[in-house]
Amino acid sequence: MNKKFFITTAIDYTNDAVHIGHSYQKILADAIARYHRLLGEETYFLTGTDEHGQKVEKSAIEKGVEPKKFVDEIAAEDKAEWDALNISYDRFIRTTDPDHIKFAQEFYLKAKTSGDIYLGKYEGLYCEGCEAYYEESELVDGKCPFHPNRELIKISEENYFFRLSKYQNFLQKYIEGHPEFVIPETKRREILSFIKNGLRDFSVSRQSVSWGIPVPDDPKHTIYVWFDALINYLTYGVEKKSWPADLHVLGKDNQRFHAIYWPAMLKSAGYELPKTILVHDFISLNGQKISKSLGNVIKPSELTKDFGVDGVRYYFLRFGPSTNDVDISLEKLKTIFNSDLANGLGNLVARVAGLSERSEFTTSKPKKLSFSKEVVKAIEKYEVDKALELIWGEIKKADVFINERGVWNLKGKQKEAALTYLINRIRQVASDLKPFLPETAEKIEKQFKGPKIKSEKPLFPRLD
């Protein structure tokens, strides 16, 4: 029986379509999913849309359409954007899907049966941007840390609550005893610090928001968006008999919900916890937060028109916010495209193909290759930037070999040996690149399958 690997991204909120700030997470998860498929594992890759809640309801009203019609359009736009980046998801789940609605209601009742859901009154501050409640101590200059331009709303209403406080000791001990549960280590320490400051029960229903999943035994309430949305992973995981998830990939604004709320919810309802939660940082554009209000939103499909699918994938995977916030610009993308792809990988492939063609060199049939050991080590640690750094190190070595040996001047057996070495290097590079730049890897493999190797169109034409 094949080993299973289940990977998810956070699902995107449908108050508006996705932009390049959401891209890193999806490309990163896609590369990891492709790697496990290439190992022959039964891989399930889940992404999708979070479609309920007050923010969506308001956005639909502003557009003058029903919420369902509104989210249908946004979900279709989001899928088109991920398809433009060659994201190989196995299911695009929507929280309006009938199977999810049914499962979320069943999950809610399981948590209630465990004695962890009760009726109470909430009074406090609420951020519509996060769809989350905040304590005064969590604010930055009196504002939401993630939506400082939004005014917090004071809310007082009767809601159902989840007994998060009951799981404080469990969560602290579990996360302390499982260093792999939240990575990188800096994010794990942040989560532990939050837990040690004390956990308070959180609201899992709203009465004032009609656009949502009805609470099964009290339909005048709707299930609060986070309690609804997080369950999407389980909806699909249970269906495919692949729960617990091997990896959740998400941004740091979602880490509290995934590393604290979610494991407590799972424990309450009697499910295993996910194995690892991988948290990444943020992307800014030209030194500014990416937002519609600032007018600096760029869609992934717009980037691919200028830099190609694999050009965009390479930049985000190599220079994305794996452990720190990063700032990008079109100029940075262009510089890296020309240096690493056009002058780097593309130039090496063109040089070796040209040398082989002019020499009328006949190469042997390529062997079935596995990933390089060092590349495997990096991917298994989810350090895809390091994996690509290693691959580009091999590209540089091959270039140095050509220049130092003067391969173009060699004759006879010496030239045959040099070309054989270079061709095998390129074949290995193509094999290692498959999870990251799948279209490029396929082009290289076809060009270098032999027995005769011919020059082709440049893989990455230089951008002026």
Secondary structure, DSSP 4 states (H G I P E B T S, - for coil): -PPEEEEEEPPEETTS---GGGHHHHHHHHHHHHHHHHTT-EEEEEEEEE--SHHHHHHHHHHTS-HHHHHHHHHHHHHHHHHHTT---SEEEETTSHHHHHHHHHHHHHHHHTT-EEEEEEEEEEETTTTEEE-GGG-BTTB-SS-TTSPPEEEEEEEEEE-GGGGHHHHHHHHHH-TTSEESHHHHHHHHHHHHT----EE-EESS--SSPBPTT-TTSEE-HHHHHTTHHHHHHHHTT-PSPSEEEEEGGGHHIIIIIHHHHHHHHT-PPPS-EEEE--EEETTEE--TTTT----HHHHHHHH-HHHHHHHHHHHS-SSS-EEE-HHHHHHHIIIIIIIIIIHHHHHHHHHHHHTT-BPPPPPPP---HHHHHHHHTT-HHHHHHHHHHHHHHHHHHHHHHTGGG--HHHHHHHHHHHHHHHHHHHHHHTTTSHHHHHHHHHHTSSSB----S-SSPPP-
